[in-house]
Amino acid sequence: MATNTPTGERLRLAELIQRREFQCLTPKQQNFVSRLISSGLLTGTYDALDAVMFAYKTSVKTATIFSYELMGNRRIKRVLDLHFRRTEFESILEDLGRAVRLSIERDMKRGGTLSVATVDALKFYEKYAGRKLETVPGVASQQGPEVKSDKKTFAVGDHVWQGGVEYIVTKLKTDGTVDDADPVEAEHAVR
């Protein structure tokens, strides 16, 4: 469970250790966060699996499961948000975006139609994030070899206009053209 993160202005580990949020963590959680951040700053890859194995002295199998649990821990997430200089709201939006992507992928595997909950979550994300959700793995936005065609292809979640009405794409045909779309309510419309 390693993640590459673009470098930017980050709160240094020495400063982070002084913060109340870091001091509220258990000693093993502190070791986990310290290892995660120090190795991330050194290599550019934040490797939660390595950090779990270092802090908890556990097997790879156990560390794999435990790394997801630790990375989802709200107190640990808050410390990492401080390090990356993210607000709690930005962190929650990031979690929501990840959940929406997974939900879209799941819905596409189950028949290609987005559930009402997925569409509502996507609309909520786009409204508060102020941008469209980035590409979704496994959805038609990934292009293979270039094929010349007059048809315009879309991705699930794209906003399209037809007859002066804005729609959000909820289902695609196998060729990437729109099979189904829901109208966007006026207060949720992207301008």
Residue pairs with C-beta under 8 A, 6 or more apart in sequence:
1 47
1 48
1 49
1 64
1 67
1 68
1 71
2 45
2 46
2 47
2 48
2 49
2 50
3 45
3 46
3 48
4 44
4 45
4 46
5 40
5 44
5 46
5 84
7 44
8 84
8 85
9 85
10 41
10 83
10 84
10 85
11 82
11 83
11 84
11 85
13 34
13 37
13 38
13 41
13 83
16 22
16 33
16 37
16 79
16 82
16 83
17 23
17 30
17 34
19 79
19 82
21 75
21 78
21 79
21 82
22 30
22 33
22 79
22 82
24 75
25 33
25 75
25 76
25 79
28 55
28 56
29 55
29 70
29 73
29 75
29 76
31 54
31 55
32 51
32 52
32 54
32 55
32 56
32 70
32 76
33 51
33 76
33 79
33 80
35 50
35 51
35 54
35 55
36 46
36 47
36 48
36 51
36 80
37 46
37 80
37 83
39 45
39 46
39 47
39 50
39 51
40 46
40 47
48 67
48 70
48 71
49 60
49 63
49 64
49 67
51 67
52 58
52 63
52 66
52 67
52 70
53 60
53 63
56 63
56 66
58 66
70 76
71 77
77 91
78 88
78 91
81 87
81 88
81 90
81 91
86 94
93 125
93 128
93 129
96 121
96 124
96 125
97 125
97 129
97 133
97 134
99 121
100 118
100 121
100 122
100 125
100 133
101 133
101 134
101 136
101 137
103 115
103 117
103 118
103 121
104 114
104 118
104 122
104 136
104 139
104 156
104 157
105 136
105 137
105 138
105 139
107 113
107 114
107 115
107 118
108 114
108 138
108 139
108 156
109 138
112 171
112 172
112 179
113 170
113 171
113 180
114 122
114 156
114 170
114 171
119 168
119 170
119 182
122 133
122 157
122 168
123 168
123 184
123 185
123 188
125 133
126 132
126 133
126 188
126 190
127 188
132 157
132 158
132 159
132 190
133 157
135 141
135 142
135 155
136 155
136 156
136 157
139 155
139 156
139 172
140 153
140 154
140 155
140 156
140 172
140 176
141 154
141 155
141 156
143 153
149 175
151 175
151 176
151 177
152 177
153 175
153 176
153 177
154 160
154 169
154 172
154 176
154 177
154 178
155 169
155 172
156 169
156 170
156 171
156 172
157 168
157 169
158 168
158 169
159 166
159 167
159 168
159 169
159 184
159 190
160 166
160 167
160 168
160 169
160 178
160 181
161 167
165 183
166 183
166 184
166 189
166 190
167 181
167 182
167 183
167 184
168 181
168 182
168 184
169 178
169 180
169 181
170 180
170 181
170 182
171 178
171 179
171 180
171 181
172 178
172 179
173 179
184 190
